[in-house]
């Protein structure tokens, strides 16, 4: 098992590239060969996990760690594991470029209304 595979395994298949600068060449080769997919800027995932709704929601949280997942994504990760993920909704400050299936809401979610896990903030 190489270092990239180990990093993916320990991170649950979702990797923030800024945390793995030393793997940038391996990540670039894996993206080029199709062994990794980039769902959001600075985030790569294993292709077999990329289409799973849970992975998409957690990748969005990895992409924008200060944003709060809302709606279907929050329900999917907390109490409705079979919830279809029609659109990712995040509360917070929107970045410059936003994918078409992601909606940012300029909301400040109070701390008492957030569920904070080691992977995401939800409401």
Beta strands, then each sheet from edge to edge (+ up, - down):
strand 1: 14-16
strand 2: 36-40
strand 3: 43-46
strand 4: 68-70
strand 5: 88-91
strand 6: 102-105
strand 7: 115-116
strand 8: 121-122
sheet 1: 1+ 3- 2+
sheet 2: 4+ 5- 6-
sheet 3: 7+ 8-
end
